């Protein structure tokens, strides 16, 4: 049988034991239940205290910078079926090994192969150094711009089909060595590459050459050019064909807008291609909402499949954080020589990053 203690409080505030016969108000507290409640309270307090203590952080011999982002896209082309897709899911790790050596690696779980970048940067002199590994080929401003920072969801078709590394489905990347320099007025880079794309060995004995030079005569004006010379085989054992590129670019910042344009001339074997784009992006609400309009064209001149593709893009961007945004694009795609009508493509993309 559970024992209880009869506790009352007198009018003068003193506590004591009284019997029920005394005619005073009585409150009963079973001893066993009181002990259980007290034990439970102590355990809960200890648990809350434990949650306040942060878990041990990952330890490393040098500082590490981890960044990443994911992009979820909805698209509908003409009267075809619409679809959701995960276009990118990337993680990047950046760390200084020494004061003169830096390592960076980027992987994308959506792509195949998964490894996109594996870069070692060597600081050889002030403002410049040597880059080794797998990284973006120095050609075309838009190709070099990360997808997290682009004003439109898709690359211009002229860049996608003509820029080295993009033209062979390698996300603009290749394996090689690059000497680079950057100052307030000048950006210069030149290097040697396999010319085969990401995670692939050279298919011939000749290294491809890439170079890019950009001048900044004014604080908000950049003018540059790119050059690429090399060979490419569509498959192992096939004859390597000429693969040369020349590109021009300009970028101009206005009060609440930015204008940029590129033009590329390419030679693939006997086929000559040329194309370019012009884009204007303006802030509707500075730092929050942006509107974009772009015209893009691609011409094929040669004995095989001549023709011209034109694309108009209207876009609207909403920014929530430095790497978090929502984009909506409406594209009108047409081919002049095909005789087919223009197609409309609606795309929407949500990106979240850190």
N, C-alpha and C positions, 0 to 999 in steps of 0.2 A: 504494500500500500504506500502511495506517495505521501510523504510528509509535507506540511505547509507551515508557513510562518505568517501569523496575522500581524500586519503592520498598520499602524494608524498614525496620523499626524494630528497633534493637538492644536488648539487655537494659537498658542504662543510659539508654534513652529517646531516644537520638540517631537522626536519620533520615539516610539516605544512599543512594547507588546501589550496587547489588551485582548481580552476574550470577547466573543460576540455578545456575551450577556451584558457587557458594559454599555451597550446602546449606542456606540460610536460607529461611524462608517468604517468598513473593513475592506482591504484589498488583499487578495491572496496571490502569492508568487511561488509556484512549485519550484523547489530547489533544482531538480534534475533539468527541467525545461530552461531555467535561468542559465545553468551551466552550458547547455547546448547552444542557446542563443549567443552567449558570450563567446564560445569557441567559434561559432559560425562568423560572428562579426570580426574576430581577430583574423580568421582565415581570409575573409573577403578583403580586409584592409591590407593584409600581406600580398594578396593577389593584385590589388590595384597598385600597390607600391612596386611590385615586380614589373607591371606593364609600363610604369614610368621610366624604368631603366632601359635605355636603348640597346638593341642587340649589337654584338660586336661587328664593326665594319670590316670589309675586306681589306686586308693588308697587302701592300705592294712596295717594292724597293724604290720605285720612282712614282711621281704623281701621274695619275691616270685620268683621262677625260673620256667619259662614255656619253655618246649621243645616239639618237635614233629617231625614226619616224615610221608611220604607216599611212598608206593612202588607200581609201576605199572609193571606188568609182562606179558610177551608173552611166550607161551609154545606150543610145538608140540611134541607129542609122536607117534613115528613110522609113520604109514600111516593114523592115525586118524586125526580128524579136529584140526586145530590150534585155539588158543583162547587168547584174552587179558583178564586180570583180575586185580583187585585191591586187593593185598594180605594183605596189612596193611595200616591203616590210624590212627595214634596214637597221643594222646596228653598226656603230663605228667606234673604234678604240684608238685613242691618240695618246702618245706618251713620249716625253724626252728621255732618251737613253743616257745621253751625256749632254753637255752644253752645246756640242757641235753635231749631235746625231739625234734624229727624231724618227719614231716609228708610228705608222698608221695603217690600220687594217679595217676594211669594210666588207660586210657580208649582207646578202639579201636573201631571205628565206623563200621568196617568190621566184627568184631567177634560177636558171640552171646554165652554167655552174653557179654555185652559191657565192664564191669568193669574187668580189668586184675589185677591190683595191688592196694591194699589199705594197706599201711604199716605205722606203728608207730615204730620208732627206739628210744630206750632209752639208753643213754650213761651211763653205770654203772661204768666203770673203763677205764684206759688209753688203747686205742687200741681195746676196746671191749664193748659189751653191749647186750641188749635183743631186738629182733625184734618180733613184734606182727602183726597179720593180714593175708593178702593173698599175697603170693609172690612165687618166684621160690624155689623149693625144692633143698637143697644143694647136688646135685649129678650130676656128669659129667661136665667137663669143657665146652664142646661144648653146652650142654643144658643151662648152665648158661650165656653163651655169648649172648649178644643182637644181633638180626638179622641185626642191623645197622653196626655191626663190624665183621660179619662173612665173611670169604673169599669165600664161595660158596653160591649159592642161596638157596639150600635145605640142610637140616640137613642130616647127614649120617643115613641110614636106621636103623643101629644098635642102634643109640641114639634115633631115633624117636620111635622105637618100644619097647625099653628096659628101657629107663630112666624114673624114676618115674615122673608122671605128664604128660609126653609125651605119655606114653603107654596107657593112658585112654582119650586122646584128650583134655587135660586141659592146653596146652601150657607150660607144665613143672611146673605148679603152684598148690598150695594147701593152705589150711587155717591152721594156727598153730602158734607155738611159737618157736623161735630159739635163742640160745645163741651162740654168735660168737666172735672171736678174730682174729686180724690181726697185724702182725709185718713184719719186713723186711725179716725174715727167715721162718716165719710160718703163715699159715692160718688155722684156726680151727673153725668148726661150728657143732652144734648138736641140734636137736629139735624134737618136737612132732607135728604130723599132723593128720588131719581127715582121709586122705587117699581117699577122695571122689572126689577131683578136685576142680575147682574154683566155688565159689558161691553155694556150696553144704554142707549140714550138714553131720556129721559122720553117716555112715550106720550101725555101730556096736559099741559095748562098748569099744573096744580096740583102742588105739591110735597107729598110725604108727610111727616108729622111723627112723630118717635119720641123718647121720653124714658124714662129709667130712674133710680130713686132707691133707694139701699140704705143702711140704718142698721146700725151695729155697736154696740149698747148695751153688749155684753159682748165680751170678747176672742175667744170662740168661738161667738158668736151673730150672725147676719146676717138682717135682715128687709128685704124690698124690694118694689117694685112697678114695673111697666112700662106704658107707654101708646103706642099706635100708631094714627094716623088717616090714611087715604089712599084712593086709588082705584086700580083695576087693570083693565087690559084683557087678556083672554085672548089676543087677536091684534090685529095692526094694523088699524085701521078699525072695530073693534068698540066698542060702548058701554062706557065705564068704569063699573065697579060699585063699590059701597061695600066697603071693606076696612079694618075697624077691629078693634083688639085691646086687651084689658086683661089684665094678668097680675100674679100675686102669687107671692112666693117666700120660702122660709125655709131657712136652713142652720144646723145646730147640731153642734158638735164635742163628742164625749164622750171618755172616757178612752182607749179603744182602738177607737172607732167614730165614724161620722159619719152624721147623719140629715139628709136634705134632701127638700123637697117643693115642687111648683109647681102652680098652677091658672091656666088661661087661658080667657077668654071671647072669642069671635070672631064677627064678622058679615061674611059674604060675600054681598053682594046681599041677597036675601030669606032666606037660610039662616043660622041661628044655630048655632054650634058651641061646645061647651065640653069641657074635658078637663083632666087633670092626672095627676100621679104622686107616689108616695111611695117613697123608697129608703133602705135601711139598709145601710151597708158597715162591716164589722168586720175588724180585723187578727187573723188566726190566728197568724201569726208577724210581729211588727212589722217593717215595711220589706221583707218578703219575700213573704208570702202573705196574700191578702185574700179574704174571702167577701162576696157581694153578694146582696141580695134586693130586688126592685122590683115594685110594682103600678102599672099604667098603664091609664087609661080615656079613651075619646073618645066623646062623644055628638054626634049631629047632630039638631037640632030645626028643623023647617021643612016646607014643602010638598013638598020633593024629598028622597027617600032618607033618611027618618029611621032611626035605628038607634044601636046602642052597641057599641063594640069594647073588649074587655078583654084585657090581656096581663100574665101573670106571668113574671118573669125570675129565674132562679137563676144566679149566676156565681161563678167562681173565677179569681183573678188571681195570677200569679207574676211578681215583679219581679227583673230581673237587673242593671239599670242605670237611671239617671234616665229615659231614654227608650226603654228596651228591656224588653219584657214579653211574657208569653204569657197569653191570656185564653180561657176556655171559658164559653159561655152556653147555657142550655137555656130556651127560651121556650114558653109555652103560650098560644096565641092563640085567642080565641073571639069570636063575634058573637051577641048575645042574640036579635035579631029575625030572623036569617037561617034559623034552624032547622038549620043545619049543625053538625056536631060540631067540637070544638076541634082545632086543629092543633098539632103539636109541631115546633119548629125547633131544630136543634142547630148551633151556630156555634163555630168556634175561630179565633183570630187571633194571629199572631206579628208583633210590631212591633220594629223595630230603628231607632235614631235616634242622632243626635249633636248 
